[in-house]
Amino acid sequence: MNTSKKKAAKKKVAKKKTPAKKKVPAKRKPTQEIAVQTDQAPAPTMTDQLLTLAVDKDLDIEKLQRLLDMKDREEEKTARSAFNVAMAAVQSKIEPIVADAENLQTDSKYSKLSTIVNTLAPIYTQHGFSVSFGTSECSSARLIEAGWFRTSAELSHVAGYSKDYFVDLPADTTGIKGSVNKTVIHGTKSAITYARVILLGLMFNFTTSQDVDADGNMPGDTITEEQAAALRDHLSVFDDPANAEKDLCVWLKIESLEQMPVGKHGMAQNAINQQKKADGLK
């Protein structure tokens, strides 16, 4: 090969480009993540420290059990204290519950279960309480044979303490005169309703007033002169208005219309309207 061909071959070789090396990113040092603890664990109690010491010193089972019992008592005492503080707060907010229902057989007013629950639940749940109910057999064989049963309740607090309550009642299948007025199913439901009212009263010590009406009038308040005059106007349609007024006062157990408690005003109006209807009056 001549010199000119050699030079051309060298030029061709020189023109070839070597492939570019890929840049390898530098390795980053692993960053250390710092865990932020938002909720601090409670400080160990004296009993916790004793338990740790007992394990480290390899104490015998009997001594360790005594320490565990001590820890349980300490935790129960703390939970019971929180329960009592919360109960005091609940009861400070409970006002007399309106008696919004009427028992015509006993001529009395009472608070419906729904009214009681709707009044109490927002208060006691706000302070960490919950309520649950159940049924079981009575402890007395005689009561079981007579058709009684037990309604139980558990009042629990978020701190871990709870209290149990119960009441024994028969199925409410008879009326005030002793005649059967409900099936066993309806009578059982009625008895459980009564039991729940009783148990809620035992838990929260609330009161009701027979003379509190939906407008918030309290016991001792009487109707206004205008309301008494309006009742007399309604009574004037009867043949003997004075005697009708007297009969109404006797039935309501009051001396005069002016002394009528506000809680009985609705009862008086209903009684007059029913008598008008019975006599064909308007």
Buried (B, 14 or more C-beta within 10 A) or exposed (E): EEEEEEEEEEEEEEEEEEEEEEEEEEEEEEEEEEEEEEEEEEEEBEBBEBBEEBEEEEBEEEEBEEBBEBBEEBBEEBBBEBBEEBBEBBBEEBEBBBBBEBEEEEEEBBBBBEBBBEBBBEBBEEBBBEBEBEEEEBEEEEBBEEBBBBBBBBBBBEBEBBBEBBBBBBBBBEEEEEEEBBEEEEBBBBBBBBBBBBBBBBBBEBEBBBBBBEEEBEEEBBBEEEBBEBBBEBBEBBEEBEEBBEBBBEEBEBEEBEEBBBBBBEBBBEBBEEBBEEEEEE
